[in-house]
Structures are given as structure tokens and as C-alpha cells.
Amino acid sequence: MHDPSQDMEQILLDPPALDRIISELAARIAQDYAERGDKTLLAIPVLKGAIFFATALLEKLTFPVEIDFVSASSYRKGAEAGALSLGALPDRNDWENVDVLIIEDIVDTGKTLSAMVEEFKRLGAASVRVVSLLDKPSRRSVTFSADYIGLEIPNAFVVGFGLDYAERYRNLPYVGILRRDIYEPSAH
Ligand code: PRP
């Protein structure tokens, strides 16, 4: 049986490190959203990559949270970003009473999140914030900063804990840097 850890150059965040980072993010978010009156906090994980992070984060929040999903995809099969496509947005008629918290696994060029934030503002959400487990600021091609970031990372190809390469590795319980010869076989 193939051990996926052999495909990693380095383990970036092991399960205890992930738990520590996510606990810190949850504490900051709980503090910031404490005084919301009767508004709804709507957590929106971005499919597919954010599901592991979103589950771990949301189970640490002890106040009521509604959950919906959006899909976005920019990476077509390989390592390079392709055209961005956003899926259907949640259908509701009380956006003025909704604080949106978009949950992402990684901010790379920033295109996905900046487009998505604009969409929720256009719908009339009371507020729109973004929490991302990882951030690669060196890759930014549009001006965008998430409100909450777990860890800033260099421009390495990371997989695991929701992040994929060609749909593989998402279910690893850690975030690792993928070996270059896995995604660029011709480089060797
Ligand atoms: C990844 C990630 C973000 C986006 C970030 O999703 O989950 O949604 O790319 O890239 P950007 O900052 O350059 O826009 P991906 O397209 O790989 O889809 P997936 O979550 O289904 O794997």
C-alpha cells in the first residue's frame, strides 16, 4: 500500500499544530462576533478544499452558527490556476441580517476570495469576512487580505487537510509540501 507521506517533502502542519492554529482562530472569531445582537452568523465553507478546516473550526465555536456552501474552482487538474468558476450562492431573503464568514483553505492569487466577497456584498450581507487556514501572499495577483489567517506560507505546493493535487491527498490529517517530482515529473 502506498504511503502518501512518502510523497511529501516536508510536513508543514501536523495534527497538533493544526489544532493549535484552529483553536486560536476560533477564539479570535468568537471574540469578534460576540456582540452581534440578533444577526445570524452564516459560515460558508468554499468547496471542496475548505471542508476539513471548516469542520474543525466550527466545532470550536460554541454559539449558534448557520452553515451553507459555495463552490469555487480555479485549479484545473494540475498545479497552475485556470479560469475561475463560482457556483450558485445561498438563496435567502434576509441578507441584511446576516454576517457572512467565508471559510477557505488557502488564499493564493486572491481572485477567488475577492470575487466571492464582492458577490456577498452585492447580495446585501450585513458584513462579509474571510478566514483562511493558509495564505500565500507572494502569489497575490489582486489586492486581497483575509480577515483571519492561520499561517502564512511560502510559495510551495501544499496538500492535505482538504488541499489536493489532481484530487488526491485531500483526506490526509496534516498539511504537507508535495515533492516537486510528483507534480513536475519532467523536472527530474
Ligand atoms: C483553491 C482554494 C481557493 C482557491 C484559492 O481552490 O481552495 O478556493 O484555490 O486560489 P486563488 O486565491 O488563486 O483564487 P481550488 O480551485 O483548488 O478548488 P478545490 O477547493 O475544490 O480544490
Boltz pocket constraint, residues with backbone or C-beta under 6 A from the ligand:
constraints:
  - pocket:
      binder: B
      contacts: [[A, 46], [A, 47], [A, 48], [A, 49], [A, 50], [A, 72], [A, 73], [A, 74], [A, 75], [A, 81], [A, 104], [A, 105], [A, 106], [A, 107], [A, 108], [A, 109], [A, 110], [A, 111], [A, 112], [A, 113], [A, 162], [A, 163], [A, 164]]
      max_distance: 6.0
